[in-house]
Amino acid sequence: MIVSSLLMLAGFVVLLKGADLFVDGAARLARGMNVSPTAVGLTVVAFGTSAPELFVNISAAVSGSTDIALGNVMGSNIANILLILGISALVRPLSVSEGTVWKEIPFSLLAAVLLWVVASDVYIDGAVHSTITRSDGLVLLGFFAIFIAYTASIAAPVPGLPEVSPAPADKAAWIALKMTVGFCGLLFGGRWIVDSAVILGDYLGIPRAVMGLTVVAVGTSLPELATSVVAARRGEVEIAVGNVVGSNIFNVFFILGVSAVIRPIPFNPAANVDMGVMMAASIMLFIFMFTGRVRIMDRWEGLLALVIYFIYLGYLLFPIIFPGIPSGLNG
């Protein structure tokens, strides 16, 4: 148990450092190719902060731990809105652009609703079991392509953007090395986290889905937490919200899409509660844009989001702390 705990801790350290190196290298590469700062933010930052979830899910799908793959995505999306934006709003009230309110937040809600649709074979088709199949994964990837087309349309190069000289060969080699080391960190860190989560969960009698929704999800959401809190402290609050909303869209459409294509993901009907919390969190974020000050998530709203998140954690962990009382995915 101690070895598995240390392996999970090491996995998170390697995973997060790998994401940092990979994102830094990708950002330098993008700047060297004269890509606009907006485009870099919408693509590199969104991918970079979601890279831990991606590699954890790929490792989980390849190893057959599909409960962790699904739980990681749902748990990360819930933590992104309730925990990360909650903390960020306490640091500084979060003002949001009109485009984010009317386009990106609804698109995030669409991702949650579509995930429920593809995972509801029992309710919609009358099937015996619900499974996110490979064809469902391709549908999710199709929506991700639409999202990328949308982000590309709003991230056109800024007129008059100064030309950037290509990076010298030695710098290009250094950038390539950083990205390679970062990629390896993501790959191995993700694998260590999944393997140790399975061992610890089985040892402690914690369902793998709950491990994915809690420990793994919060751990892989650390890049979003760091990015959003730092952005809020610096007054770049639009980045704080955009980072979370973009990551949620990325998690469902791309990460879960790729995971389902690698291996179909069985869906436990008990997870509908967690799916409902994920959709409710997106709806609540949209409502926050119209309560109190318009298009601003105030500190009291951030505190409310945090309270709801800890109530949700209590719902997940209560039957583990008090065995014999079934609840949600523990039942």
C-alpha positions in Angstrom: 0.0 0.0 0.0 2.8 2.4 0.9 4.6 1.6 -2.4 1.4 2.2 -4.4 0.8 5.5 -2.6 4.4 6.7 -3.3 4.0 5.5 -6.9 0.8 7.6 -7.3 2.5 10.6 -5.8 5.5 10.2 -8.1 3.1 9.7 -11.0 1.4 13.1 -10.3 4.8 14.8 -10.0 6.1 13.3 -13.2 2.7 13.9 -15.0 2.5 17.6 -14.0 6.2 18.3 -14.8 5.8 16.6 -18.1 2.7 18.7 -18.9 4.7 21.8 -18.0 7.6 20.9 -20.2 5.4 19.9 -23.1 3.3 23.0 -23.0 6.3 25.3 -22.7 7.9 23.6 -25.7 4.7 23.8 -27.7 4.2 27.5 -26.9 7.7 28.3 -28.0 7.2 26.3 -31.2 3.9 28.1 -31.9 5.5 31.5 -31.3 8.4 30.5 -33.7 5.8 29.7 -36.3 4.2 33.2 -36.0 0.9 31.9 -34.6 -1.2 34.6 -32.9 -1.2 34.8 -29.1 -4.9 34.1 -29.1 -4.5 31.0 -31.1 -1.7 29.8 -28.8 -4.0 30.3 -25.8 -7.0 28.5 -27.3 -5.0 25.5 -28.5 -1.8 25.0 -26.6 -3.1 26.1 -23.1 -6.3 24.1 -23.5 -4.4 21.0 -24.6 -1.7 21.4 -22.0 -3.9 21.7 -19.0 -5.9 18.7 -20.2 -2.9 16.6 -21.1 -2.8 14.8 -17.7 -6.4 13.7 -18.2 -5.6 12.6 -21.7 -2.7 10.4 -20.8 -4.3 9.0 -17.7 -7.4 8.0 -19.8 -5.3 6.5 -22.6 -3.4 4.4 -19.9 -6.7 3.4 -18.3 -8.3 2.5 -21.6 -5.3 0.4 -22.8 -5.2 -1.4 -19.4 -9.0 -2.0 -19.4 -9.6 0.2 -16.3 -12.5 2.0 -18.1 -14.2 3.0 -14.8 -11.2 5.2 -14.0 -11.3 6.6 -17.6 -15.0 7.7 -17.3 -14.7 8.8 -13.7 -11.6 10.9 -14.4 -13.4 12.9 -17.1 -16.6 13.5 -15.1 -14.7 14.1 -11.9 -12.3 16.5 -13.6 -15.2 18.5 -15.2 -17.0 18.7 -11.9 -13.8 19.8 -10.1 -13.0 22.3 -12.8 -16.2 24.3 -12.3 -17.0 23.8 -8.6 -13.5 23.6 -7.1 -11.2 25.5 -9.4 -13.5 28.3 -10.4 -14.8 28.4 -6.8 -11.2 29.0 -5.5 -10.4 31.4 -8.4 -13.5 33.5 -7.7 -12.5 33.8 -4.0 -9.1 35.1 -5.2 -10.8 37.7 -7.5 -14.3 38.0 -8.9 -14.3 36.5 -12.4 -15.6 38.7 -15.2 -16.5 36.8 -18.4 -16.9 38.0 -22.0 -20.2 37.9 -23.8 -18.9 35.3 -26.2 -17.9 32.9 -23.4 -21.3 33.3 -21.8 -23.4 32.7 -24.9 -21.1 30.3 -26.9 -18.4 28.5 -24.8 -20.3 27.8 -21.6 -23.4 26.5 -23.6 -21.0 24.4 -25.7 -19.6 22.9 -22.4 -23.1 22.1 -21.3 -23.8 20.5 -24.7 -20.7 18.3 -24.2 -22.2 17.1 -20.8 -25.7 16.4 -22.4 -24.2 14.6 -25.4 -22.1 12.4 -23.0 -25.3 11.5 -21.2 -27.0 10.7 -24.6 -24.3 8.3 -25.8 -24.1 6.7 -22.4 -27.8 6.0 -22.0 -28.4 3.0 -24.2 -30.6 1.5 -21.4 -32.9 4.5 -21.3 -32.9 5.6 -24.9 -32.6 2.3 -26.8 -33.9 -0.1 -24.2 -30.6 -2.0 -24.3 -29.6 -4.4 -21.5 -26.3 -2.5 -20.8 -25.1 1.0 -21.6 -21.8 1.4 -23.3 -19.9 4.3 -24.8 -18.9 2.5 -28.0 -16.2 3.2 -30.6 -18.9 4.8 -32.9 -19.9 7.0 -29.9 -16.3 7.9 -29.5 -16.1 9.0 -33.2 -19.2 11.1 -32.7 -17.6 12.9 -29.8 -14.4 13.4 -31.8 -16.6 14.9 -34.6 -18.0 17.5 -32.2 -14.4 18.2 -31.1 -13.6 19.0 -34.7 -16.5 21.4 -34.8 -15.2 23.0 -31.6 -11.7 23.3 -33.1 -13.2 25.0 -36.2 -15.0 27.4 -34.0 -11.9 28.3 -32.0 -9.9 28.7 -35.2 -12.5 31.2 -36.5 -12.2 33.4 -33.4 -8.4 33.0 -33.2 -7.5 34.5 -36.6 -4.0 36.1 -36.7 -4.0 39.7 -35.5 -3.5 42.1 -38.4 -0.1 43.7 -38.2 1.3 40.9 -36.0 5.1 41.3 -36.1 7.0 38.6 -38.0 8.9 36.2 -35.8 12.2 34.7 -37.1 12.4 30.9 -37.1 14.2 29.5 -34.0 17.9 28.7 -34.6 18.7 25.1 -35.0 20.1 24.7 -31.5 17.0 26.3 -30.0 14.7 24.2 -32.2 16.5 21.0 -31.0 16.1 22.2 -27.4 12.4 22.8 -27.9 12.1 19.3 -29.5 13.9 17.8 -26.5 11.7 19.5 -24.0 8.6 18.3 -25.8 9.9 14.8 -26.0 10.8 14.7 -22.3 7.5 16.2 -21.4 5.6 13.6 -23.6 7.5 10.8 -21.8 6.6 12.3 -18.4 2.9 12.4 -19.4 3.0 8.8 -20.7 4.8 7.3 -17.7 3.2 9.5 -15.1 -0.3 8.6 -16.4 0.5 4.9 -16.3 1.8 5.1 -12.7 -1.3 6.9 -11.5 -3.7 4.4 -13.1 -1.8 1.4 -11.9 -1.5 2.7 -8.3 -5.1 3.9 -8.2 -6.3 0.4 -9.2 -4.1 -1.2 -6.5 -5.0 1.3 -3.8 -8.7 1.2 -4.6 -8.8 -2.6 -4.6 -6.9 -2.7 -1.3 -9.1 -0.2 0.4 -12.3 -1.5 -1.1 -12.9 1.8 -3.0 -14.7 1.3 -6.4 -12.4 2.3 -9.3 -15.0 4.8 -10.5 -14.9 6.6 -7.2 -11.1 6.7 -7.4 -11.4 8.2 -10.8 -14.0 10.8 -9.6 -11.9 11.9 -6.6 -8.2 11.3 -6.3 -7.3 10.8 -10.0 -9.7 13.6 -11.1 -8.4 16.2 -8.7 -4.8 15.2 -9.3 -5.1 15.6 -13.1 -7.0 18.9 -12.6 -4.0 20.5 -10.9 -2.8 22.2 -14.1 -6.2 23.9 -14.5 -6.1 24.9 -10.8 -2.6 26.4 -11.1 -3.4 28.2 -14.4 -6.8 29.6 -13.2 -5.6 30.8 -9.8 -2.5 32.4 -11.1 -4.6 34.1 -13.9 -7.1 35.4 -11.3 -4.3 36.8 -9.1 -2.9 38.6 -12.0 -6.2 40.0 -13.0 -6.5 37.9 -16.2 -9.8 36.5 -15.1 -11.0 35.8 -18.7 -8.2 33.3 -18.9 -9.3 31.7 -15.7 -12.8 31.0 -16.9 -11.9 30.2 -20.5 -9.2 27.7 -19.4 -11.8 25.8 -17.3 -14.6 25.9 -19.9 -12.3 24.9 -22.7 -10.8 22.1 -20.7 -14.3 20.7 -20.0 -15.1 20.7 -23.7 -11.7 19.1 -24.5 -12.2 16.4 -21.8 -15.5 15.1 -23.1 -15.2 15.5 -26.8 -11.5 14.7 -27.3 -10.3 12.7 -24.3 -13.3 10.5 -23.8 -13.7 10.2 -27.6 -10.1 8.9 -27.9 -10.6 6.6 -24.9 -13.8 5.1 -26.3 -12.2 4.5 -29.7 -9.3 2.6 -28.0 -11.7 0.5 -25.9 -15.5 0.8 -25.5 -16.4 2.1 -22.0 -19.2 0.3 -20.1 -21.5 2.8 -18.3 -22.8 2.0 -14.8 -26.3 3.5 -14.5 -25.4 4.6 -11.0 -23.0 7.1 -12.6 -26.1 9.1 -13.8 -25.9 10.9 -10.5 -22.3 12.1 -11.3 -23.4 12.9 -14.8 -26.2 15.0 -13.4 -23.8 16.9 -11.1 -21.6 17.6 -14.1 -24.5 19.0 -16.1 -25.9 20.9 -13.1 -22.4 22.5 -12.5 -22.4 23.8 -16.2 -25.9 25.1 -15.8 -25.0 26.8 -12.5 -22.0 28.5 -14.1 -24.3 29.9 -16.8 -26.8 31.1 -14.1 -24.0 32.8 -12.2 -23.5 35.0 -15.2 -26.9 36.6 -14.5 -27.2 36.6 -10.7 -25.7 39.6 -8.9 -23.4 41.4 -11.3 -24.0 40.5 -14.9 -21.2 38.3 -16.5 -19.3 38.2 -13.2 -18.8 35.2 -10.9 -18.6 36.9 -7.5 -16.9 35.6 -4.4 -20.1 34.5 -2.8 -20.9 32.4 -5.9 -17.4 30.9 -5.7 -18.0 30.0 -2.0 -21.3 28.4 -3.0 -19.6 26.4 -5.7 -17.0 25.1 -3.2 -19.7 24.2 -0.6 -21.6 22.2 -3.3 -18.4 20.4 -4.3 -17.6 19.3 -0.8 -21.2 18.1 -0.4 -20.7 16.1 -3.5 -17.4 14.6 -2.2 -19.3 13.7 1.0 -21.9 11.9 -1.1 -19.1 9.9 -2.7 -17.1 9.1 0.4 -19.8 8.7 3.0 -20.5 5.0 2.3 -16.7 4.3 2.3 -16.3 6.0 5.7 -19.5 4.3 7.0 -19.6 0.9 5.2 -22.9 -0.8 4.6 -24.7 2.4 3.4 -24.8 2.2 -0.4 -24.6 5.4 -2.4 -24.0 6.2 -6.0 -21.1 4.3 -7.5 -20.4 2.7 -4.2 -23.6 0.7 -4.4 
